[in-house]
Amino acid sequence: MRADTANRAGRWAFAALVWALVGIMVLLPPVMVFAAALSHGLRPAWDAMCDPDALSAIRLTMVITALAVAINSFFGVMAAWTLARFSFPGRGLVIVLVELPLSVSPVVGGLVWLLVFGTQGWWGVALERWGYPVMFAPPGILLATLFVTFPYVTRTMMPMLRHMGRAQEEAAVTLGAGMWRVLWHVTLPGARAALVSGVLMTTARAMGEFGAVSVVSGHIPGLTETMPLHIETLYNGYQTVAAFAMAALLALMAMAVVALRGLVERAAVSMGNAA
């Protein structure tokens, strides 16, 4: 009984420590953000959201996120399927390159794009001469976002594809199905939960990206400022309420994506247990 009491007390102490860490590191920051955003009431926060530069930042963030998610979902699925199903020379190097954006600072990625497409870069002068500037314009923001968000769909799908095996795909090929039909009707339905999870992770990362986008955007209000960049501009301009209001909106969007991802994963587990 004494040992059981000690174990129970240890578990409660450990749980209390975990809750304290979660409260301080995870719950407290968004609470402080929302409190600062509403410190002068709802009207000033709403007016800050209706500012033309704020609306432009929200719109640009949504467009860049949608494009990055669509592009990286397609190429992420292709990369995951290739890496999980086939062995070829240099496969290990490709896996390392896929994971590179997770280990390299996003600022480095932005500088690389600046080196290639900037006015002093390899192709920047030619593109600007033809009327298609990349740096300090939305295309550069899209490239930077694609770089930092590419690994998520690939890394979430690869374990699921390995777990599924190749039996169903080989059976479909035997029955005469082509590659695209096998991928669409056999592979993706079996890895649907992993794909949705990767897409949602890509969405959350794309909306909140700051470092790489900051390098390539030029911080032009109303033109090349995404929501994180606009928050920095407002805060540096001592517009505290507006900055925290935008931060609160971005936090709500990110939390909605994370909550949706949790629901998808829970539904996938429930379906797996039922099966």
C-alpha positions in Angstrom: 0.0 0.0 0.0 2.8 2.3 0.8 4.5 1.6 -2.6 1.2 2.2 -4.4 0.7 5.5 -2.5 4.2 6.6 -3.5 3.7 5.6 -7.1 0.3 7.5 -7.2 1.9 10.6 -5.7 4.8 10.4 -8.2 2.3 10.2 -11.1 0.3 13.1 -9.8 3.5 15.2 -9.4 4.7 14.3 -12.8 1.3 15.2 -14.3 1.3 18.5 -12.5 4.7 19.3 -13.8 3.7 18.5 -17.4 0.6 20.7 -17.1 2.6 23.5 -15.6 5.1 23.3 -18.5 2.3 23.1 -21.1 0.5 26.1 -19.4 3.6 28.2 -19.4 5.1 27.3 -22.8 1.9 26.7 -24.9 -1.2 28.2 -23.3 0.2 31.4 -21.8 1.5 33.0 -25.0 -1.7 32.9 -27.0 -3.7 34.1 -23.9 -1.3 37.1 -23.6 -1.7 37.8 -27.3 -5.5 37.8 -27.1 -5.4 39.9 -24.0 -3.2 42.5 -25.6 -5.3 42.5 -28.8 -8.5 43.2 -26.8 -6.9 45.5 -24.2 -8.7 48.5 -25.7 -11.8 46.7 -26.6 -13.1 44.9 -29.7 -13.5 47.9 -31.9 -9.9 49.0 -32.2 -8.9 45.4 -33.0 -11.6 45.1 -35.6 -10.5 48.4 -37.2 -7.0 47.2 -37.4 -8.2 44.1 -39.3 -10.1 46.3 -41.7 -7.0 48.4 -42.6 -6.2 48.1 -46.3 -2.6 47.0 -45.6 -3.9 44.4 -43.2 -6.5 43.1 -45.7 -3.7 42.9 -48.3 -1.5 40.9 -46.0 -4.3 38.5 -45.1 -5.2 38.0 -48.8 -1.5 37.5 -49.8 -1.1 35.0 -47.0 -4.1 33.0 -48.1 -3.1 33.0 -51.8 0.5 32.0 -51.1 -0.7 29.3 -48.6 -3.2 27.8 -51.1 -0.6 27.7 -53.9 2.2 26.3 -51.7 -0.1 23.6 -50.3 -1.4 22.6 -53.8 2.1 22.4 -55.3 3.8 20.7 -52.3 1.0 18.2 -51.9 1.4 17.0 -55.5 5.2 16.8 -55.5 5.2 15.6 -51.9 3.0 12.6 -52.8 5.2 11.9 -55.8 8.4 12.0 -53.7 6.9 9.9 -50.9 5.6 7.2 -53.4 8.9 7.1 -55.2 11.1 6.9 -52.1 8.8 4.3 -50.4 8.3 2.0 -53.4 11.6 2.1 -55.3 15.3 1.6 -54.7 17.6 3.6 -57.0 21.2 5.0 -56.8 21.2 8.1 -54.6 18.0 7.4 -52.8 19.6 8.1 -49.4 20.8 11.5 -50.7 17.4 12.4 -52.0 15.9 11.6 -48.5 18.5 13.9 -46.9 17.7 16.7 -49.4 14.0 16.3 -48.7 14.6 16.8 -45.0 17.1 19.6 -45.5 14.5 22.4 -45.1 13.8 21.1 -41.6 17.3 21.4 -40.4 18.5 24.5 -42.3 17.5 28.0 -41.1 14.7 29.4 -43.3 16.8 32.6 -43.7 19.4 30.5 -45.5 16.7 29.3 -48.0 15.6 32.9 -48.6 19.2 33.9 -49.2 19.6 31.1 -51.7 16.6 32.3 -53.7 18.0 35.9 -53.5 21.3 34.6 -54.9 19.6 33.0 -57.8 16.8 35.4 -58.7 18.0 38.7 -57.1 19.2 41.7 -59.1 22.7 40.6 -58.5 21.9 36.9 -59.0 22.2 34.5 -61.9 18.8 35.1 -63.6 17.4 38.1 -61.8 18.5 40.7 -64.3 17.1 38.8 -67.3 13.8 38.2 -65.6 13.4 41.8 -64.6 14.3 42.8 -68.2 11.5 40.6 -69.5 9.1 42.0 -67.0 8.9 39.0 -64.6 10.6 40.0 -61.4 10.8 37.2 -58.8 12.5 38.8 -55.8 10.6 41.4 -53.8 7.4 40.2 -55.4 4.8 37.4 -54.7 6.7 34.8 -56.8 9.7 35.1 -54.5 7.4 34.7 -51.5 5.9 31.6 -53.0 9.4 30.1 -53.7 10.5 30.7 -50.1 7.3 29.2 -48.8 7.7 26.1 -51.0 11.2 25.6 -49.7 10.3 25.6 -46.1 7.1 23.5 -46.4 8.1 20.8 -48.9 9.1 18.0 -46.4 5.8 17.7 -44.5 3.7 15.8 -47.0 6.6 13.5 -47.9 7.6 12.8 -44.4 4.1 12.0 -43.2 3.2 9.7 -46.1 6.4 7.7 -46.3 5.9 5.6 -43.1 2.2 5.0 -44.1 3.2 3.8 -47.6 5.9 1.5 -46.1 3.3 0.1 -43.7 0.8 -0.5 -46.5 3.1 -2.6 -48.5 2.9 -3.2 -52.3 0.5 -6.1 -52.5 -2.6 -4.1 -53.5 -0.7 -2.0 -56.0 0.9 -5.0 -57.6 -2.6 -6.7 -57.8 -4.0 -3.6 -59.5 -1.1 -3.5 -62.0 -1.7 -7.2 -62.7 -5.3 -6.4 -63.6 -4.1 -3.8 -66.1 -4.2 -0.5 -64.1 -1.7 2.2 -65.0 0.5 4.2 -62.7 -1.9 7.1 -62.2 -4.9 4.8 -61.7 -3.0 2.8 -59.1 -1.9 5.9 -57.3 -5.4 7.5 -57.3 -7.6 4.5 -56.6 -5.3 2.3 -54.5 -2.4 4.2 -52.9 -4.0 7.5 -51.9 -7.2 6.0 -50.4 -5.0 3.8 -48.1 -2.8 6.7 -47.1 -5.6 9.3 -46.9 -5.1 10.1 -43.2 -1.3 10.7 -43.6 -1.9 12.8 -46.7 -4.5 15.0 -44.9 -2.2 15.3 -41.9 0.7 16.4 -44.1 -1.4 18.9 -46.0 -2.6 20.5 -42.7 1.0 20.7 -41.4 2.0 22.3 -44.6 -0.9 24.8 -44.3 0.0 25.8 -40.8 3.7 26.2 -41.6 3.0 28.2 -44.8 0.7 30.7 -42.9 3.3 31.4 -40.2 6.5 31.5 -42.2 8.6 34.6 -41.4 12.4 34.1 -41.9 12.6 33.0 -45.6 9.8 35.3 -46.6 11.3 38.3 -44.8 14.5 37.9 -46.9 12.8 37.8 -50.3 9.7 40.0 -49.8 11.2 43.5 -49.5 8.6 44.4 -46.8 6.5 46.5 -49.1 3.2 47.3 -47.3 0.1 46.4 -49.3 2.2 44.4 -51.9 4.6 41.9 -50.4 3.8 41.8 -46.7 2.3 38.6 -45.4 0.6 38.4 -42.0 3.8 37.7 -40.0 5.7 40.5 -41.8 2.8 42.9 -41.3 2.8 42.1 -37.6 6.5 43.0 -37.4 5.8 46.3 -39.3 3.0 47.2 -36.9 4.9 46.3 -33.8 8.0 48.2 -34.9 5.8 51.2 -35.6 4.5 51.1 -32.1 1.0 50.1 -33.2 0.7 47.5 -30.4 -3.0 46.8 -30.5 -3.0 46.4 -34.3 0.0 44.1 -34.1 -1.5 41.9 -31.5 -4.9 41.9 -33.2 -3.2 40.5 -36.4 -1.2 38.1 -34.3 -4.4 36.9 -32.6 -6.0 36.3 -36.0 -3.0 34.3 -37.2 -3.0 32.3 -34.0 -6.7 31.5 -34.4 -6.0 30.3 -38.0 -3.1 28.1 -36.9 -5.0 26.6 -34.0 -7.9 25.8 -36.3 -5.6 23.9 -38.6 -4.0 22.0 -35.7 -7.4 21.1 -34.2 -8.5 19.9 -37.6 -5.4 17.8 -37.9 -6.1 16.3 -34.4 -9.6 15.4 -35.5 -8.4 13.8 -38.7 -5.9 11.7 -36.8 -8.4 10.6 -34.2 -10.9 9.6 -36.9 -8.2 7.6 -38.6 -7.4 5.8 -35.4 -11.1 5.1 -34.7 -11.5 3.7 -38.2 -8.4 1.5 -37.8 -9.7 0.2 -34.5 -13.2 -0.5 -36.0 -11.5 -2.4 -38.9 
